[in-house]
């Protein structure tokens, strides 16, 4: 079977939405080339909240009712938990258990898993070994989402990652080439934020669409922007 990069699938999202109805959130997700598992902060699903009860996301059961060619899921990363005060062993266990819950019963030919590490540039420890211990147990396409600034060439040189997701509206990480085979998830607010789209790359918002910054009307406008931009980058 062809992989997603051969299918012209480019649009997905980071995860959080300003909705409170799991069914409506999943319906919105299904409009994307690569549906994503929604997280609903209005129901208390902040990354430091849901991880205390791994697998407890409100949209998970509804999302798993569907069958996918490609699906995208995400989990708070272990480095973020450690930076937030978690013991390293506990952080690793909680993330591993959460990812296991996400993937159990998820019917998809390919699964993209992002570890959400927004402030990774502040981590002064070996986060790659933590990632390795998570990714090695799951048959996924391995990604990390970093919306803050950092030493980007470290991620490009990583032997663990397949995709780097970042805020392309604020940073130009094309300065840190070569890519070393990495795909990029371009977090955009306008088409010009994409500077070097290649097969296997993705288009997303710069970060999650959490309230109160975003409203239900806003998320439809974000999707429309991604769809317009995707027309420039899909293969003919």
C-alpha positions in Angstrom: 0.0 0.0 0.0 1.2 3.6 -0.7 2.4 5.6 2.2 0.7 8.9 3.0 3.4 11.0 1.3 2.6 9.2 -1.9 -1.1 9.9 -1.5 -1.0 13.8 -1.5 -2.2 13.9 2.1 -0.9 17.1 3.6 -3.5 18.7 6.0 -3.7 17.9 9.7 -3.8 19.7 13.0 -2.0 19.8 16.4 -4.9 18.6 18.5 -6.7 21.0 20.8 -10.0 22.5 19.7 -12.4 25.1 21.3 -15.3 22.7 21.4 -17.1 20.8 24.1 -18.9 18.1 22.0 -16.7 15.1 21.2 -18.8 14.1 18.2 -18.6 17.6 16.6 -14.9 17.7 17.3 -14.3 14.4 15.5 -16.6 15.5 12.6 -14.3 18.5 12.2 -11.2 16.4 12.4 -12.5 14.1 9.6 -12.6 17.1 7.2 -8.8 17.0 7.1 -6.6 14.9 4.8 -5.1 13.2 7.9 -7.7 13.2 10.7 -6.3 14.0 14.1 -7.4 13.0 17.6 -9.0 16.1 19.1 -8.2 17.3 22.6 -10.9 19.5 24.3 -9.5 22.0 26.9 -13.1 23.1 27.7 -13.5 19.7 29.2 -10.3 20.0 31.2 -8.0 18.3 28.7 -4.9 20.4 29.1 -1.8 18.4 28.5 -0.8 18.4 32.2 -4.3 17.3 33.2 -5.1 14.4 30.9 -1.7 12.8 31.4 -2.6 12.1 35.1 -5.3 9.8 33.8 -3.7 8.2 30.7 -6.2 7.4 27.9 -9.0 9.6 29.4 -9.6 11.9 26.4 -13.2 12.6 25.7 -12.9 12.2 21.9 -11.0 8.9 22.0 -13.9 6.5 21.8 -15.6 8.5 19.1 -12.4 8.7 17.1 -11.9 5.0 17.3 -15.3 4.3 15.7 -13.7 5.2 12.4 -11.3 3.4 10.1 -8.5 5.4 8.6 -5.9 5.2 5.9 -3.8 7.6 8.0 -4.5 9.0 11.4 -2.6 11.4 13.6 -2.5 11.3 17.4 -0.4 13.2 19.9 0.6 13.1 23.5 2.4 15.5 25.9 6.1 14.6 25.7 8.2 13.4 28.6 10.5 16.4 28.5 7.6 18.7 29.0 6.4 16.7 32.0 9.9 16.8 33.5 10.1 20.6 33.0 6.7 20.8 34.7 8.0 19.0 37.8 7.4 15.3 37.1 10.0 12.7 38.1 11.7 11.4 34.9 10.6 7.8 35.5 7.0 8.9 36.2 7.0 11.1 33.1 8.1 8.3 30.9 5.6 5.8 32.3 2.7 8.2 32.0 3.4 9.1 28.4 4.0 5.4 27.5 0.7 4.4 29.1 -1.2 7.2 27.4 0.2 6.4 24.0 -0.7 2.7 24.5 -4.3 3.8 25.3 -4.4 5.9 22.2 -3.3 3.2 19.8 -5.2 0.3 21.4 -8.0 -0.4 18.9 -7.2 2.5 16.6 -7.9 1.2 13.1 -5.4 2.9 10.7 -3.0 1.6 8.1 -0.5 4.3 9.2 -0.4 6.2 12.4 1.5 9.5 12.9 2.4 10.1 16.6 3.6 13.5 17.7 5.1 14.1 21.2 4.1 17.6 22.1 7.2 19.4 23.5 6.4 23.1 23.2 9.3 24.4 25.3 11.9 21.8 24.4 14.6 24.5 24.0 14.6 24.8 27.8 15.4 21.1 28.4 19.0 20.6 29.6 18.9 16.8 29.7 18.8 13.9 27.3 15.2 14.0 26.0 16.1 11.9 22.9 16.7 8.8 25.1 13.2 9.3 26.6 11.7 9.6 23.1 13.5 6.4 22.0 12.1 4.4 24.9 8.5 5.5 23.9 8.8 5.2 20.1 10.6 1.8 20.1 7.5 0.1 21.4 4.9 1.4 18.9 4.7 1.0 15.1 4.2 4.7 14.2 5.6 7.5 12.2 7.6 9.4 14.8 7.2 13.2 15.2 7.7 16.0 17.7 5.9 19.3 17.9 7.9 22.3 19.2 6.2 25.7 19.0 8.9 27.6 20.9 12.4 28.4 19.6 15.3 26.0 20.0 18.5 24.7 18.5 16.8 23.2 15.5 19.7 21.4 14.0 19.6 19.1 17.0 16.2 17.8 15.8 17.4 17.6 12.2 20.3 15.3 13.3 18.1 13.1 15.5 18.0 9.4 14.5 14.7 9.0 16.3 12.4 11.4 14.5 10.7 11.3 11.1 8.8 14.6 11.3 9.5 18.0 12.9 6.4 20.2 13.6 7.1 23.9 14.3 5.7 27.4 14.1 6.6 28.4 10.6 4.9 31.8 11.1 7.6 32.8 13.6 10.7 30.8 12.7 12.6 30.0 9.5 14.2 26.6 10.3 15.3 26.3 6.7 18.5 28.0 7.9 19.4 24.8 9.6 19.7 22.5 6.6 20.5 19.8 5.6 17.3 18.1 6.7 18.9 14.7 7.1 15.8 13.1 5.6 13.4 14.8 8.0 9.9 15.8 7.0 8.4 19.0 8.2 4.9 19.9 9.5 4.7 23.6 8.6 2.6 25.5 11.2 1.3 28.4 9.1 -0.9 31.5 9.3 -0.4 32.3 5.6 0.9 30.4 2.6 4.1 32.4 2.6 5.2 30.7 5.8 6.0 27.6 3.8 9.5 28.0 2.4 10.6 24.6 1.3 7.7 22.1 0.9 8.8 18.6 0.0 6.9 15.2 -0.5 5.9 13.9 3.0 5.6 17.4 4.5 2.4 18.5 6.3 0.5 21.7 6.8 -0.9 22.5 10.2 -1.8 25.6 12.3 1.2 26.9 14.3 -0.1 25.3 17.5 -3.3 23.9 18.9 -6.6 25.9 18.6 -7.4 26.1 22.3 -9.9 28.6 23.8 -10.1 31.4 24.6 -7.8 32.4 21.8 -9.9 30.5 19.3 -13.6 30.1 18.8 -15.6 27.5 16.9 -15.9 30.0 14.0 -12.1 30.4 14.0 -11.4 26.8 13.5 -13.4 26.7 10.3 -11.4 29.6 9.0 -8.2 27.9 9.9 -9.2 24.8 8.0 -10.1 26.9 5.0 -6.7 28.5 5.1 -5.0 25.1 5.2 -7.1 23.9 2.3 -6.2 26.9 0.1 -2.6 26.6 0.9 -2.6 22.8 0.2 -3.6 23.4 -3.4 -0.1 24.9 -4.0 1.7 21.9 -2.6 -0.2 18.7 -3.6 1.4 16.7 -6.4 -0.3 17.0 -9.8 
